[in-house]
Amino acid sequence: MKKLLAYVISFILLTGGSVMAKENNWDKVFPKSDKVTVEKVHFQNRYGIKLTGDLYTPKVKPEEKMPAIAISGPFGAVKEQASGLYAQTLAERGFVTLAFDPSYTGESGGEPRNVASPDINTEDFSAAVDFLSNREDVNPERIGILGICGFGGFGLNAAAMDTRIKATVASTMYDMTRVSARGYFDSMDENARYELKQTLNKQRTEDFKNGTYAKAAGLPDKLTGEEPQFVQDYYGYYKTKRGFHERSINSNGNWNTTSTLSLINMPILAYSDEIKSAVLIVHGEKAHSRYFGEDAFKKLKGDNKELLIVDGANHVDLYDNLEKIPFDKIEAFYKEYLK
């Protein structure tokens, strides 16, 4: 049981000096496109937290107002990683896109650092919609969102709440509240969950006494080869030149250990069956997390919902593998439902 608890605390928070040379202040882990412009923007959520994002716009703009997409994730990543790649690629295809850091992470505000919240991280998407809705170059009736990994789940939760969101893509999604409360493949029972809560609440007492926040275990600095394949896959993205970024929790930091308490106690997707707007869930055939997307899709209603399984793709392939991420399909989906 102790090994199970250590495993849960260490790894459920993963999911859900840069080694990359910086050229002209380009601090992303992917190459810069010459077809878009990028600017740093700031906006505030309704909890008063200042969020920071990168706004991507096509260099060649139409005369009419454009559709827009707010993008965040993966869980523990920053906008200079996968969400920025998605944003830049979709901006090349004619959308205004906003890749943003969630509250308490990256360049966004919020104290203490490295904390997650099913409520606040859902709100972050709506705050991004607030910002996009008030831009002169954006049609407020043509706004969608895109969540990657754990923010795929938060994105679906936002779509259930925010009727301004006309189309949602959840790519390689996690339900962070489900995996926190039940473990992978729902392996934790009520007794194991109670023991986990006892451990986390004991840590709360220690944190208060010490005036600091204990850190959960992160990805190892080196692999032994005995780690689960999905951990090796995460390492291959976050800890190597492929995706390492100094501000990313998964690359170079740790979540607060007690951050998982609210995720255990406040399940998202309770009202996802009431989403009336369009939803596309994209998952990899070989992803360990595939069941999150499939189960979320089963709950959705209406003929504007679709599940796409990408042949041969694992969870991390849909972070940055341009041969696996179905951008043609994603573009067509947004163009259909953000008319």
C-alpha positions, 0 to 999 in steps of 0.5 A, a space after each residue: 500500500 505504501 508503494 501504491 501511495 508513493 506511486 500515485 503521489 509521484 506520477 499522477 501530478 506529472 500528467 496530466 537553463 533551457 538546452 535549446 539555443 535561443 534565437 532572437 529571444 525565441 524561447 519555445 521548444 519548437 521552430 519559429 514560423 515565418 507565417 505568424 506573428 507572436 506577442 506576449 499578452 496578459 489577462 485576469 481570471 475571475 479570481 484575480 489571478 493574472 495569466 500570461 499567454 502567447 498570442 499567435 496571429 496569421 501575418 496575412 489576415 482577412 478583412 473580416 473578424 477571425 475565429 479564435 482558439 484558446 489553448 493550454 496543457 499538458 498538465 505541468 507544461 508551459 506555453 512554450 511547449 506543446 500548447 505553443 506548437 498547437 497554437 502556432 500551427 493553427 495560426 498558420 491555418 487562419 486562426 487567432 490562437 492563444 497559448 497560455 500558462 494556467 494559474 500558479 504555473 509558468 509566467 502566470 500569477 498565483 501563489 503558492 506556485 505549482 498548484 493545480 485546481 479543478 475549479 481555477 484551471 477550468 476558469 482559466 479557459 473562460 478567462 482566455 475566452 474573455 480576452 479573445 472575445 474583446 479583441 477587435 480582430 476576433 469574432 466573439 461568436 467564433 471562439 473555441 478551445 483546445 486542451 492537451 493532456 490534463 487540460 483536455 479534461 479541464 477544457 471539457 469541463 469549461 465547455 460544460 460551463 461556458 456557452 460562449 465556447 462553440 467548439 472544443 478539442 481535447 487531445 490525448 486527454 487526462 481526467 486529472 480528478 479521476 486519476 488522482 482519486 482512483 489511480 491509473 485504471 481505477 486501481 485505488 479503492 476507498 481504503 487506499 484513497 482514505 490512506 492517501 488523504 491521511 498522508 496528504 493531510 498530515 503533510 498539510 500540518 507539516 507545511 503549515 508548521 514549516 511555512 513551506 510546501 513539500 514537493 511531490 516527486 517529479 520525473 527522474 533525472 535519469 532513467 533506470 529502464 525499469 520505469 513504466 513505458 509511459 514514464 519513459 515517454 514523458 522523460 523523452 519529451 520533458 527531460 531532453 532537448 525535444 521538449 525541455 523548458 526551464 519553466 515547465 514543472 515536468 521538466 525542471 520542477 515539482 508540484 506541491 504534494 498537497 496540490 492533489 487534495 482538491 483533485 481527489 475531492 472535486 471530480 470534473 465532467 459531472 455535467 459533460 453530458 450537457 455540452 451542446 457545442 461541438 467536441 472532438 476528442 483525439 487520442 493515441 491508439 497506444 496511449 496509456 491514457 486512452 481510456 480517459 478519452 474513450 470514457 469521456 466520449 461515451 458520456 457526450 450527447 449529440 451528433 456534433 461529437 466525435 472521437 478520433 483514435 490516431 493509429 500507432 500514437 502513444 500519449 506523448 506523440 500527440 504533444 509534438 509529433 507532426 506526423 501523428 497530430 491530426 492537424 488537418 482534421 482539427 482544422 476542418 473541425 474548427 472551420 466547420 463549427 466556428 463558421 
